[in-house]
Amino acid sequence: MKIALTQLNYCIGNFDANVEKIIQSAIKAKEEEAGLVVFSELAVSGYFPSDCLIFSDFMANCQHALDVIAEKCYDIPVLVGCPLPNEGEGKPLKNCAVFLYQGQRRVFAKQRIGNNPLCDERAYFESEKGNEMLECGGLKMAVTIGDDLANCSADPLLIENRVDNLMALHPDLILNLSASPFDYTIPRRRCDLLRQTVLKHELPLLYVNQVGANTHLIFDGGSMAFASNGHIDTALPFFEESIKIVDTDTLFNYRTADDRLVIPEKMTLIHDALVLGVRDYFQKMGFKSAVVGLSGGLDSALVTYFAVQAVGAENVRVVLMPSQFSTDHSVSDAEALALKLGVRYDTVPIKPMYDSFLDSLNPIFEGRPFDVTEENLQARIRGVILMAVSNKFGNILLNTSNKSEAAVGYGTLYGDMCGGLSVIGDVYKSEAYELARYINRFEEIIPWHTINKAPSAELRPDQKDSDSLPEYDILDGILFQYIECSKSPEEIIAMGFDAATVNRTVRMVNRNEFKRQQVAPILRVSPRAFGAERVIPIVAKM
């Protein structure tokens, strides 16, 4: 039997576009003699719909979409993810895989409902209690959805997964419809988990993942088909739509020990995820052009590069806003990058505006000395200029703060923290350097001088980031342990970090929660991003 793995990019609530993609993909797969076409989890609605699910018209649109698919694909067996009403007790909905063929409509609901903070399914969906098989093309298939395959280990202390319960029905193979949010660790972890399931039950497994981005959530695709010996027979690409036909006969009689899946290295994954994240944010929101404040520093250079990769140089505008504290090489580095990328740039010196503000504020400040107030004033003037350009020309301002800065509050609210999307807000500064070197691996795109010079906000004479912060390699090591690994200060100190530096860093993280809860959506590429995953009360004693 031939089964089509259909890895598509859906938009939440765009039912017409989602349904059209599903129908056209099913028709194409049928032309290639597929006997079953499998789509991803919640393909009809897009993932994750959150509170859209509580609106009756949203759910009515889901039902109508299924009707249209059933009609247009009448002679094509399809298995598609869709939320449906729960007819029993509990939560009002179920997360379902729906089989449609020649008037048949069979529903298989998700059993293991996740409570991941990224997408809290337990707030909306009831767990399925029963187990059934899908019989199609002479095969009995165990239909699973997303986390149904969690806890696949043979360790008896772990909770059984759904396949354990389905084995009594003697399936021939396993199907998994998924919408697995990306982070740079997930492709390898996902592959290992699926392989454990295959080896435990000695059954082929076909996995279909979503691709694309919906605001902060990025989906990497990477769908695949495992043979019964645990090796990967078919692999779909990362970060792009794809349809591939799998012949199940080869999965039962797989002779080679080679995997046909190549997982890219970390910087490749982050790079491709960020390009996709920016591109989908613009396309799905109907935005056409971007504006970036280009300082000559590394972060704004990266964001400008990603904007160009995502929406094209002709749709990117950058603004250089030098002050009396800006170095000549910062201006020349910014100009060099703008010319290299082919983007329009404008130069708006901020000193006249800054001086005007100081003149107006002098009676209030009463001769008090220069401090962070004047530094923040410069950042806010730049924010005003960028938002003016955004308003006047309809450009979406992209935020350039990195994760290290966001963690310790090294940024100015309503200044350099402005923006409609935070592109590198989940990338530590040390990773930003790696990313820049990756971008320059074949030719110099980001000026090497930008990469190699000491980072500085250039808000006072001879300023360096290290005047206010630990060196980034040390800072990021502490932040990773505190944020991603949830280690206590005592545990981090025991790992060999300086106690005073650890305690100071943790204090900075904790007291700047109020800033992080006011920033733009952050494209998630790490195992624990600010925003949806790490949410700490602003008023909290930590």
N, C-alpha and C positions, 0 to 999 in steps of 0.2 A: 504494500500500500504506500502511496505517496502522500505525504503530509506537508503542507506549506507553513513555514514559520514566517509570520508577517509582523515585522518590526517597524512600527509607524510612529509619527510625531503627532500627537493629539493636542488640542487646545480645550481647556476646561470650559464647558458650556457652549462651545461652537458646534452644535449638533449637525448642522448642514455640512460643514467641512469634514467633521469626523466621519459621518455616515458615507459621504462621497468617497473618502479615502478607503473605507472598509469595503464598499461595493466594488470600486475599481480594482482593488488589490485581489479581492475574491475572484473576479472575472479573469484577471491575469493568471492567477494560480490555477484556475480551472483550465485555461488554455494550455497550461503546462502539465495537465493530467493529474492535478492534485485531487485526492479523494477526501481530503479534509483540510480546511483552512483555519488556522489557529491565530487568534489575535490576543493582545495583552489584557491585563487586569484593568477593569473600568475603562475600556477603550471607547465605549460609546459616549461617556460623560467627560472623559479626561480625568487625570489623577493629580492631586487629590482635591475633590470638590468642596470639602469642609462644609460650612454652613449653607452652601448652595443646596445641599441635600435636604434641608428642612423646608424648602419652598415647593409647594404643590405643582407649580408650573414647570419647575426643573424636572421633577420626577415624571410628570406627564410627557415632557419632551423625550425623556429616556424611553418610555414605553412606545411613543410614536416612532422613535428612531429604530427600535427593534422591529416594528411592523414594516417599516420601509426596507430594512435589510432583508427581512424574510420574503418580502415580495420581489425585490430586485435580484435576490440570490436564491430564488426558489429551488433551482436544480443544483445548487452548490452547497455541500455540507459545510457550515461554518460554526466555529465555537468562539464566542465573543464575550468580553467582559462588560458587565452592565450592573448598576445598582437597581434593585427591585424591591417592592414592598414585602415586608415580612407578614405572612398571613397567620403566624402564631403569636405566642407571648414574647415579651421582651422588647428590645429596641425596634423601631418602626421599619427598619430596612435590613436587607441582606446584600452582601457583596457577592455577585453571582457570575458564573460562566454559563452562557445560554447557547445551547445547541439548536440550530435552525436548519431544517431541510424538508422540503416538500410538505409543508404544513405542520411538520412536527416542531414542538418547542419543549425541550427538556432543560431543566434548570439544575445546576450544581452550585451550591452555595459554599462560601468560605467557612472553614471550621475554626481555624486559629486566628482570631481577630486581634490585631496588634494594637498596642497603646503607645507606639513610638510618638514622641512629642512633635516630630515632623508632620505626622498625619495620624491623628488619634481616631482610629477607626471605631474604637469601643464607644465613642460618643454617639455613633449613628447606626452601627451594624450589629445585628444579633448573630451569634455563632450557629452554624449548622450542626445538628446533632446526628443526623443519619449519614449513611454511606451508600453510594450507588456507583455503578459502572456506566460508562458510555460505550456502547457497542456500535462500531462503524467500520465498514470495510473488512468485516470478518475478524476484527480485533476487539478485545476488551480493554478499555483504557481507564486508568485511575486519574480522574480530573482533580487537580489541586490548584489552589490560588495562593500566590505570595507566600506568607508565613506558614501555610499548611505543611511545608517541608522543614520547618524549624525543628531543632532537637532530633536530628536524624541519627545520632550516634547509637551504637549498640549498647552503650552504658545503661544498665537497667535503672540507675538512679535518675536518669533524665526522663522527662515526660515523653510519652510516645507521640510520634507525629502521625499525620493522617494516613500516610502510606502503610504504616504498621497496622492500622485498623482496616485498611482496604485489602490487605493481603489475603484475608479469608475469602474474598470474592475472586481470587486468582486472576489478577490483571495481567495483560501481555506487555503493557508499557505504561509509563507515567507521563502525564501532561502537566505542565505548570505554567499558568498564566500569571505574569508578574508585572508590577510597577515598582522597581527597586531603585530608590533614590541613590544617586551617585555620591561617593567620596573616593579619594584616591586609593583607599585600601579595599574597596568593595569588590572590584573584579576578581581579585585572587580569592578573597574569602568566600564569595558567592560560588566560584568554581569548585572550591574545596568542599563546600557544604553539599552541592549537588552531586559531586562525585561520591561522597560518603553514602548518600541515599542510593545511588546506583549500585555501589559495591555491596551494600548491606542486603539489598533485595535481588540483585543480579537481574535487573530489568532495565531496558532502555529508558531514557528520560529525555523528553523534548521540552525545552525551556524557552518561553517567549517573553521578552522584556520590552517595555516601552522605551522610546528614544525621544529626546527633546527636552525643553525646559519650560516650566510653568513658574514664573517669578523666581524665587530662590532655589526651588527644587530642580535639579538637573537629572535627567535619565540618560544613561550611557548606552542602552541597547545591549550589545554583546550576547544576543540570544544564541542558543547552541543546542545540539543534539548529541547525547551520550549513547554510545553503544553499551551493551549489557556487561562488557568487561571493564567499564569505567573510563574508556578513552573517548575523546571528542571526535566525532565523525564530521560534523558540520558546525561551522561558526560564522555568525553574522558579524559585520563590522561594528566598531564602537562609534558612537556619536553621529550616525547617519541612518536614514531609512533604508530598509532592505527587505527583500522577500527571497527565501530560499526553499527549494523543494528537497525534502528528505525521503529517501526510500527506506522504509522500515526494515525491509529484508536485510539490508546491510548492517543494521543495528543489532540484529540477532546473531549475525555470523561475521562479526568484525574481527579481522585477522591481524591488523597492524597495532603496534603499541604507540604509534605517534598521535599526538594531539594536533588537531587542526585549528587550535585557538592560540593566538599569540597575544599575550597581555602586554600592552605598552608599558614603558617605564613611567615613573611618577610624574616627571615634568611634562611628558607627552600627554598624559591623561589630564593634568591640570590645564595645560594650554588648550587642548581641544574642548574641554568642558567649558572654559571661560568664553571661548569664541562662540560656542553654541548657546551659552546662557545669555550673552549680550544680543546675539542675533534673534533668538526667539522672543526675548523681551520686547524688542522693537517690532518685529513682525506681528506678534500676537496682540500687541497693544495698538498697532496701527501707526507707530511712530516712524518717521522717515530719516531724521538726522540727529547728530549728537554734537555737543559742545563740551570741551575739556579745557580746564585751566592748566596750561603747560608751563611748568616752572623751570625746566632744565634738570629736575631731579628724577630719580628712578621711578617713583610710583606714578607720576603723571605721564611719564614716557610709556610705561607699560599699558596704562589705561588707553592712551591714544592709539597705541599699536593694536590693542584688542578691538577698539572701536572700528578701526580701518578694516581689520580682518572680518568683522561681523557685518558691517553695513556699507563698506566701500569708502575710499578716500574722498570721493566727491560728496559724501554725506557727512563728513566730519569737519568741524571747525574748531580751531584751538585759539586761545587767547593768552598772550604773554603779558604779564602784569608786573613788570619790574618795579622795585622800590629803590631807595637810596642804599639799601642794605644788600641788594642783589649784586652778585659778582658778574663780571663781564662774561666769564665762561658759562655761567648758567643761561644767560641770554643766547649766547652762540650755540650752546648745546641744544636748546629748545628750537632754535631756528634750523639747525642741522637736521634734527629729527623731523620737523615739519616738512622740510624740503625732500628728505629721503622718502617719507611716506606719501608725499604729494597732497597734503591737506592745506586748506586755506588757513593762514594765521594772521591775526591782528595783534598789534602791540598797543597796550593802554597803560602808560606809566601811572602809578598810583600816588606818587609823591604830592602832586597838587591837591588831590582829594584828602590825603592824610593830613597835610598841613592845615587844610581848611577845617577839618574835624578838630584838630588840636587847638586851633584858634578859638573855635566855638566852645570847646570844653575847658579851656584854661581858667575861666572864672570859677568853674566848679571844682577843678582839680587843685586850685590854689597853689600852684608851683610844686606840687608833689613830684618826686623823681620818676624817671622812666622805669616801667616794670612790665609785667605780663599784660597789663591793660593796653598799652600801646602796641604790643605784639599782636594781641587779639584784634585790635582795631584794624590792623593791616589785613589780617585774614578775612575779616568781615567786609571790608571794602572790596576785596577780590570776590567774595561771595555775591555781593550786590551786583558787581559788574557782570559776572557770569549768569546770574539769574535774569538780568536785564537782557542780555543777548538771547537767553533761552526764551523769554517772553516775546521779544520782538520778532524773532525769526522761527520760533517753533522748534528749536533744538532742545533735546533732552539733555540736561546736565548730568554727566557721569562723575560720580564721586571717586576720589583717588586715594582714600585712606586705606592703609594696610591693616592686617590683623594685630600686629604688634602695637601700633598706635591706638587702635580701637580698644585694645585690652587695657592699656594704662592711661587712657584719656589724653594722649598726646595729639590733640586736635582741638579746633575751635568750633563750638556750636554756632551755627548760622554763618560760618565762615568756610574753612576748607572742609567741613563736614557736610556742606550742602550737596544735593544731588538727588536724582530720581532713581538711581541704581548704584549700588556699591559693587564695583567690579572685582576688586582684589581685597575686599574686606575679610575674606577667609584665607588670606595668604600672608604668612608671617614675613617680616622683612628679610630674614635670611633666605626664605624660599623665593622672595621676589628677586634676589640676586641670582639664584639658580635659574629662575625662569628667564631672566634677561640673557643669561649666558646661553640657555637653550635656544632662545630666539635668534641669537647671533651665531649659532653653530656653523652656519654655512657662509654667512657674510655679515658685515657690520650693519645692523639696522638701527638698534639703539646705540648712540655714540658710546664708545668704550670709556670715554672720560666721564660720562654720566654714571656708568656702572662702578668705576674705580674710585671716584672721589668720595670724600667723607660726607655722609648725609647731613643736610642742614635745612632748617625751615627758613633761614635767612630773614629773620625778623628783628635781629639786632646785630651789631658789628661782630664779625668773626664767630658767629654762632655755629655750634655743632650739636647734633642730636645727643652725642655722648656727654654734653654738659648737663643734660637733664635726665638722661637714662643710662642704664648699664649698656655696655657694648652689646650689639644685637645678637651675637652668637650666644652670649650668656643669658640675656633677657629672654630670648626665644626658647632656650632650653628650659628655663623656669616656667615660662608661660605654658609650654606644651604639657609639662607635668601637672600644672595646676588646672588647666582648662580641659585638655583632651583626656588626661588620665585621672583627674579629680583627686590628686594627691594633696595631703595636708602640708602646710609649711614645714612641719617637723619631718615628714617623710622626704620632702625635697632636700632639706638640709642634710639629712642622712645619706643622700645620694652623692654628696660632695660639694654642693653649692654653698657659697658664703652665706652665713646666717643673716647678716645685716641686709645683704642684697635681696635675699629671698623675702624677708619680712617687708622690706620697702616695696618690692614688686607686688606682693599680694595686697598690701594696703592700697596701692594705686589701682589695681584691678577692682577691688571691692568698692572704692569710693567713686568710681566713674561709671557705675551702672546707669545712672540717670542720663549720661550722654549716649550710651549704646542703645537705650530704648527710644532715642529720637532720630536714629540714623535711617538712611534709605535701606530697602531690602538688599541683603547681602547674598551674592551667588555662593552657594554652598559647595565646597570641594574637599573639605576635611571631615574626619569622623565626628567633630563637634564644633559647629559654627555658632557664632553669636546670633541671637534672635530666636528662632523657633526651638532650638535645642537647649541652649544654656540661658535659662531665664531665672534671674535672681531678683527678689523684691528690691526696689530702690531703697526703701526704708528697711534696712536689715542690719543687725549687728553680726559681723563675720570676723 
